[in-house]
Amino acid sequence: MEELEIEFKNLLDYSTYEQLKNALFIDAPMITQTNFYIDTNQFDLKSHKCALRIRDNGTSKMMTLKIPQAIGVMEYSGVIDERIIDQEYIEQRFIPENIDQQLKKMNIADNSLRIFGALSTERQEIEYKSGLLVLDASYYLDTNDYELEYEVNNYEEGKVHFDALLEYYNIDKQETISKVQRFYNHYSKLTSKIL
């Protein structure tokens, strides 16, 4: 499966997270999911500005490779065998073909991929204007953070709606890096590895 992801995101402090939860997400069910982040020991995917993860939503495990585009991120995904999470290094036979093809284009050997850790998210979602508004509380390594995301099909329209929402709730707009980047930044801090 291939999909272009266009999303806007903003980190939140806990009080703003609670404010939005009570104002917009009060009736939205809570979904818990865990992302397992994958790279080589040399962080070859990170050097390509790409991310590879396995998402476990409790019913299935989906591997997704994210490759940045001029606008948005191209996602290559496929359902995987749950045994992959228990491996020290990931065997090629467990990698979906569409992801394997992209890894080969980057000269990344399948047998060099390993899981570095997990990030668990408590997520609530609602339809909002022309997209999907997502409220996340994420827990990883020894820290946590809160984030608002807005997933859309049209960049310009989505930007207008997201900026208006931030302004309405007096939320300071800030550049927000992806969950995988936040995970690896914190991993680097804890392990003293420069990534």
N, C-alpha and C positions, 0 to 999 in steps of 0.2 A: 504494500500500500504506500502511496506517495501523496503528500499533502503539503501545500504552502500554508505556513502558520504566520498570521499577522496578529500581534498582540501588543498591548501597552501595559506597562506595569509600574507600580509605585510601592516602595517599602513603607510600612506604617509603624507607628509606635503602638504599644498595647492599648492605650486608651482610645486611639482612633480606630483600631481594629474592633474593639468592643462597641464603639459608637456605630460603625457601619453594620456590624453584625445585628445589632438591635434595631437599626433603622431600615435596612434593606433585606437582610438575610434571615429574619426571625423565623420564617416558615420553611426555609430551605433545608433539606436534609443534609446531615454531615456525612461526607465520604472520607474514608481513610485509605490512603495509598502510600506505598513506599517505593522510592526510586533508588536503584542500585547503580552507582556511577562507575563507568568502565573506561580504562585507557591503557596504554602501554606503560612500562616502567619509566620510559623516557618522555612520557606525556606527549606522544606524537599527535594524538587527536587534538589536544589543547593547542599545540603549535599550529595546527591547521584551522584554529578557531571553531572546531567542531566538538560535538558532545555525543556520547553514546551512553544510553541508559537502558535499564530494564525496569519497567513499572509493574508492580504487583498491586492489583486493586482488590485482592482477596478472592477473586474468581478466576482470573487469568493473569498470565505474565506476557507483557509485550515489550519487545526490544525496539528502540527507536534511535536512529542516527539523525542528528540535526546538523545541517550544513547551512551557514548563513548565505543569504542572497542580498541583492541590492535593497529590496524591501522584503522584510520577513525572513523566515527560516524554512528551508525545504526539509521535510521530515520523511524519512524512509522507515517503515515499521513492519513488524511481523510478529505473530504469536510464537512463543518459544516453549521449549520443554523446561519444566521447573527444575530439573536436575542441574541446569546451567549455573544456578546460584551457589551450588556447593562446590564448584570446581575452582582450583587455584588459578589455572589459566583456562580460557574459554576455547573449546574445540570448535573447529570450523563447522562440523556437522550440525552444531546447535545454532549457528548464525543464519538468519533468513537470507535467502539468495540476493534480494535487492540490496540489503545492507552489505553483504559480502562483496558485491560488485563495486560499491562505492569505496569500501576500504581498500580494495585492490587498486583503484584509481589513485589513491593516496599513498600507495606502496606500504600499507600497514599490514603486517603479517598477522593472520588470525590467531596463531598460537602464542602471540605476545600480549594478547589482551587479558586483563584481569580486573576484578572488582576492587575498588578502593574503599568503598563504604556505602552507607545508606542514608537517605534523608526521608523521613516520614512526614506526611502532610495531612492535616485535617482540613478538608476542603468543603466549601459551600458554593453553589452555583445558582444563578438566576438569569433568565432572559432579560436583557436590558437594551432598549432602543434597537439598534441593528446588530447586536452581538450577544456574547455570553460574558457576564460579569462574574468574576471568581474571587472569593475571599479565602486566603490560605493562612494557616498557622503551620510553620515547618519546624521540625526538630531534627538536628543532625550533630554528630560528634558530641560536643559538650555545650551546644548553644541552641538558640531558637530565634526565629524572626517571623514577621507578619507582612503580608503582601496583598495588594489588590491588583488583579489582572483583568484586562478586557480583551477578549478574543473576537476578531472581526474579519470580514471578507474584503472590506474597502478601507484602505489606510486613511485617506483624507476624512471620510465620514467618521470613522472610529476615533481619530484624533480629536475632532471637534467634540464628540460626546464624552470622551474620557476627560479631556481638559475641563469641560463644563462641570462634570461630576466632582472633580477635585476642587474646583473653585466653590461649588455649592456647599461642600462640607469643610471648606477652609483647610484643605490638606495641602501642605507644602509639596510642590512638584519636585521630584528628585530623580536623577538618573539612577536607574535600578538595573543591576546586572542580573543575569539569570540565576536560577537556583543552583545549577551545576557550577557556575563560576563562584558563587558564594561558598558552596561546599568545598571546592578545591582551594579557595583563598584561605578558608579556616583550616583545612587540612595542612596546608603549607605552614601556617602559623604554628600549629600544634607540633608538627614534625620537624620544623626548621628547614624544610626543603623549599628551595626557590623554584617555583613553577613558572 
